[in-house]
Amino acid sequence: MEHVIRRRTEELERQTLSPRACLSADSKGRTVDVPPCPMRTCFQRDVDRVVHCKSFRRLKHKTQVFLQPEGDHYRTRMTHTLEVSRIARTMARGLRLNEDLTEAAALAHDLGHTPFGHAGERALSRMVEGGFRHYEQSLRVVDRLENDGAGLNLCHEVRNGILCHTAGRQADTLEGQLVRFADKIAYINHDIDDAMRGGIIFPTDIPIHISQVLGFTHGERIETLTMDVISSSGEGMLICQSEPVACAMAELKEFMFQSVYFNPLAKGEEGKAEDMICLLYEYYYKHTDKLPPEYQDIMMRETPERAVLDYIAGMTDTYAEEQFSSLFIPRGWVVK
């Protein structure tokens, strides 16, 4: 029975998936060769490696858009990731692409995101030469930082999907391209939902002509956008949207920037978060002896800047606040 289960799955992929799909058996492989799993394809194995890693667990304590909102139903970086994964898998199924590859890249795409969302990303970009990009850090997490410095040793196609999920060149696979669209579909819709929950915007604020194209509810918009990607991508070698839907989505994104992402009521505390991250960076850069042992190793093998950047980017919101409080907030004098 050794390897029979995996080979049966690989054969099923050959029989059922589109000729455009990336087959598990045809993967370009890993940086370090490992014996194949008897049960799981290489991409199924990568899904498990991501879900079981420490960086994935930390996503539940990292900001998505609103800094530590009071309420149980606002999105975190973890719930965002899960929504991206579900949307991406739905589109992959509709196009008969490899769902496991799509899921692995989707689940790992934000592993390198900073505490406090894009506020933390902006802060670190100010502190390091060349800037900071979370998609590059996500790849570094799976390549270098996880598993006590050994990395997760993911397949080439998963790593490429992680790196190309936000900007720059297209992913090498259609599955990787799907993750970029799924990320946009997920965040713009759940950010609307969270903004309405927080009283930042109201349903009637969304321009009517956008809703007439995309839908009037959270579910209608996701269904429209997901179906449009499936129907528009057809049999070509690029994932795409129809022009009317792409235009409506671009207008919706612009509306969100003006009404939510730049709204002082929703984002007024982000300046403080950025200052916090910058002060933490400056402190640890001056006191590298205070870095944990694993980052001491990075400092010796690479640079102090790299070690400090990795340490701070990996922090959760709560841990960053605890470190800041410990380092910069005076404690009351206790008489013993």
C-alpha positions in Angstrom: 0.0 0.0 0.0 3.0 2.3 0.3 2.4 5.4 -1.9 -0.7 3.9 -3.4 -3.0 6.5 -1.9 -0.9 9.4 -3.1 -0.5 8.0 -6.6 -4.2 7.4 -6.8 -4.8 11.1 -6.1 -2.2 12.1 -8.6 -3.8 10.0 -11.2 -7.2 11.4 -10.4 -5.7 14.9 -11.0 -4.6 13.8 -14.4 -8.1 12.5 -15.3 -10.2 15.4 -13.9 -8.2 18.6 -13.9 -7.9 21.1 -16.8 -4.9 20.7 -19.1 -4.0 24.2 -17.8 -3.8 23.0 -14.2 -0.5 22.4 -12.3 -0.4 18.7 -11.5 1.1 17.6 -8.2 3.2 15.0 -10.0 4.7 17.6 -12.2 5.8 20.0 -9.5 9.3 21.5 -9.9 9.9 20.2 -6.4 11.5 21.5 -3.2 14.8 23.2 -2.5 15.7 20.2 -0.4 14.5 16.9 -1.7 12.5 14.8 0.8 10.9 11.4 0.4 7.4 11.6 -0.9 4.5 11.2 1.5 2.6 7.9 1.1 -0.8 9.6 1.5 -0.5 13.2 0.5 0.5 14.9 -2.8 3.3 17.4 -2.5 0.8 20.3 -2.4 -1.5 18.7 0.2 1.6 18.3 2.3 2.4 22.0 1.9 -1.1 22.9 3.1 -0.4 20.9 6.3 3.1 22.4 6.8 1.6 25.9 6.6 -1.3 25.2 8.9 0.9 23.6 11.6 3.6 26.3 11.6 3.9 28.9 14.3 3.6 31.9 12.0 0.2 30.7 10.9 -1.1 30.6 14.5 0.2 34.1 15.2 -2.1 35.5 12.4 -5.1 35.3 14.8 -3.5 38.1 16.9 -2.5 40.4 14.0 -4.6 43.3 12.7 -6.4 43.1 9.4 -7.7 46.6 9.0 -9.1 47.9 12.3 -6.6 48.1 15.2 -7.8 45.8 18.0 -11.5 46.5 17.6 -13.9 45.9 20.5 -16.1 43.1 19.3 -15.7 39.4 18.5 -16.8 39.6 14.8 -14.2 41.9 13.2 -11.6 40.2 10.9 -8.1 39.4 11.9 -5.3 38.5 9.6 -6.2 34.8 10.3 -9.8 35.1 9.3 -8.8 37.1 6.3 -6.5 34.3 5.3 -9.2 31.7 5.7 -11.6 33.7 3.6 -9.0 34.1 0.8 -8.4 30.4 0.9 -12.1 29.5 0.5 -12.7 32.0 -2.3 -9.5 30.8 -4.1 -10.5 27.2 -3.8 -14.0 27.9 -5.1 -12.5 29.6 -8.2 -10.0 26.8 -8.7 -12.8 24.2 -8.6 -14.8 26.2 -11.1 -11.8 26.3 -13.5 -10.8 22.7 -12.8 -7.4 23.9 -11.4 -5.4 22.3 -8.6 -7.3 23.2 -5.4 -4.5 22.0 -3.1 -1.9 24.2 -4.7 -4.3 27.1 -4.6 -5.0 26.5 -0.9 -1.4 26.2 0.1 -0.4 29.5 -1.5 -3.5 31.2 -0.1 -2.9 30.0 3.5 0.7 31.2 3.4 0.3 34.4 1.5 0.3 36.7 4.6 2.6 34.8 7.0 5.1 37.6 6.8 2.6 40.4 7.6 3.6 42.8 10.3 1.7 43.6 13.5 -0.9 46.4 13.1 -1.5 45.6 9.5 -0.4 48.0 6.8 0.5 50.5 9.5 3.3 48.2 10.7 4.3 47.6 7.1 4.6 51.4 6.4 6.7 51.8 9.6 9.2 49.1 8.8 9.4 50.5 5.2 10.6 53.7 6.7 13.2 52.0 8.9 15.0 49.7 6.4 16.8 50.6 3.2 14.8 49.4 0.2 11.6 49.3 2.1 9.6 46.4 3.5 7.1 44.3 1.5 5.0 41.7 3.3 4.8 39.3 0.4 8.6 39.1 0.3 8.6 38.6 4.1 6.0 35.8 3.7 8.4 34.0 1.4 11.2 34.5 3.9 9.1 33.1 6.7 8.5 29.8 4.8 12.1 29.7 3.4 14.2 30.8 6.4 12.4 31.6 9.6 10.1 28.7 10.3 11.0 25.3 11.7 13.9 26.7 13.9 15.6 28.3 10.9 15.2 25.4 8.5 12.1 26.8 6.8 9.1 24.8 5.6 10.8 23.7 2.4 7.7 24.3 0.3 7.3 23.4 -3.3 8.4 25.9 -6.0 4.8 26.6 -7.2 3.6 27.4 -3.7 6.5 29.7 -3.0 5.9 31.5 -6.3 2.2 31.9 -5.5 3.1 33.5 -2.2 5.6 35.9 -3.7 3.4 37.0 -6.5 0.1 37.4 -4.6 0.1 41.2 -4.3 2.1 43.0 -7.0 4.7 42.7 -9.7 4.9 39.9 -12.2 2.1 37.3 -12.5 2.5 33.9 -10.8 3.9 31.1 -12.9 0.7 29.0 -12.4 -2.9 29.8 -12.8 -3.4 28.7 -9.3 -1.0 31.3 -8.0 -2.8 34.0 -10.1 -6.1 33.0 -8.5 -4.7 33.8 -5.1 -4.1 37.4 -6.1 -7.7 37.8 -7.2 -9.0 35.9 -4.2 -7.0 38.2 -1.9 -8.6 41.3 -3.4 -12.1 39.9 -3.5 -11.9 38.9 0.2 -10.4 42.0 1.6 -12.5 44.6 -0.1 -15.7 42.7 0.9 -14.9 41.9 4.5 -13.5 45.4 5.0 -16.9 46.7 3.8 -18.6 44.3 6.3 -16.4 45.4 9.2 -16.7 49.1 8.3 -20.5 48.8 8.4 -20.4 46.9 11.7 -18.3 49.7 13.1 -20.6 52.5 11.8 -18.0 53.9 9.5 -20.1 53.5 6.4 -23.7 52.4 5.7 -25.1 50.3 2.9 -26.6 53.3 1.1 -23.1 55.0 1.0 -21.9 52.6 -1.7 -22.5 54.3 -5.1 -25.6 52.7 -6.6 -24.0 52.1 -10.0 -21.4 49.9 -8.3 -24.0 47.9 -6.5 -26.0 47.4 -9.7 -23.0 45.6 -11.2 -21.5 43.8 -8.2 -24.5 43.3 -5.9 -26.1 44.9 -2.9 -25.0 42.5 -0.2 -21.8 40.9 1.0 -22.8 37.5 -0.4 -24.0 39.0 -3.7 -20.7 40.8 -4.3 -18.5 37.8 -3.5 -20.7 35.6 -5.8 -20.5 38.1 -8.6 -16.8 38.6 -8.4 -16.0 34.9 -8.0 -18.2 33.9 -10.9 -16.9 36.6 -13.1 -13.3 35.4 -12.6 -14.4 31.8 -13.5 -16.3 32.8 -16.6 -13.8 35.4 -17.8 -10.7 33.3 -17.4 -12.1 30.8 -19.9 -9.5 28.6 -21.5 -6.7 31.2 -21.6 -3.4 31.2 -19.7 -4.2 34.2 -17.6 -6.7 34.7 -14.8 -8.8 37.8 -15.5 -12.0 39.7 -14.9 -14.5 41.1 -17.4 -14.2 44.8 -18.1 -17.5 45.9 -16.4 -16.7 44.0 -13.2 -13.1 45.0 -13.1 -14.1 48.7 -13.5 -16.8 48.4 -10.8 -14.3 46.7 -8.4 -11.8 49.4 -9.1 -14.4 52.1 -8.2 -15.4 50.2 -5.1 -11.7 50.1 -4.0 -11.5 53.8 -4.6 -14.6 54.3 -2.5 -13.1 52.3 0.3 -9.9 54.3 0.3 -11.8 57.6 0.5 -14.5 56.4 3.0 -12.6 53.8 5.2 -8.9 53.4 4.6 -8.2 57.2 4.9 -11.0 57.8 7.4 -9.6 59.4 10.7 -12.4 57.7 12.7 -11.3 54.3 11.5 -7.6 54.8 11.1 -6.8 57.6 13.6 -4.7 55.4 15.9 -2.5 54.1 13.1 0.1 56.9 13.6 0.6 55.7 17.1 1.1 52.1 15.9 3.6 53.2 13.4 5.6 55.2 16.0 5.5 52.1 18.3 7.0 49.9 15.6 9.7 52.5 14.7 10.7 52.9 18.3 10.9 49.1 18.8 13.1 48.8 15.7 15.4 51.5 16.9 15.7 50.0 20.3 16.5 46.5 19.2 18.9 47.8 16.5 20.9 49.6 19.3 20.5 46.6 21.7 20.9 43.5 19.5 21.9 41.6 22.6 18.3 41.7 23.7 17.1 39.8 20.6 16.0 36.1 21.3 18.6 33.4 20.5 17.2 32.5 17.1 17.5 36.1 15.9 21.0 36.3 17.3 21.8 33.5 14.8 20.3 35.5 12.0 22.4 38.6 13.1 25.6 36.5 12.9 24.8 34.8 9.6 23.3 37.9 7.9 23.0 41.4 9.4 21.7 43.1 12.5 19.1 44.9 10.4 17.8 41.7 9.0 17.5 40.1 12.5 15.7 43.1 13.9 13.4 43.3 10.9 12.5 39.6 11.2 11.9 39.8 14.9 9.5 42.8 14.7 7.7 41.6 11.6 6.9 38.4 13.3 5.4 40.0 16.4 1.6 39.9 17.0 -0.2 43.1 18.0 -0.4 42.1 21.6 3.3 41.1 21.8 4.5 44.3 20.2 2.4 46.3 22.8 3.8 44.2 25.6 7.4 44.8 24.5 6.8 48.5 24.0 5.3 48.8 27.4 8.2 46.9 29.0 10.8 49.0 27.3 9.3 52.5 27.2 6.5 52.8 29.8 7.8 53.6 33.4 6.7 51.1 36.0 5.6 52.2 39.5 8.2 51.8 42.2 7.5 48.9 44.4 8.9 49.0 47.9 10.1 45.5 49.0 
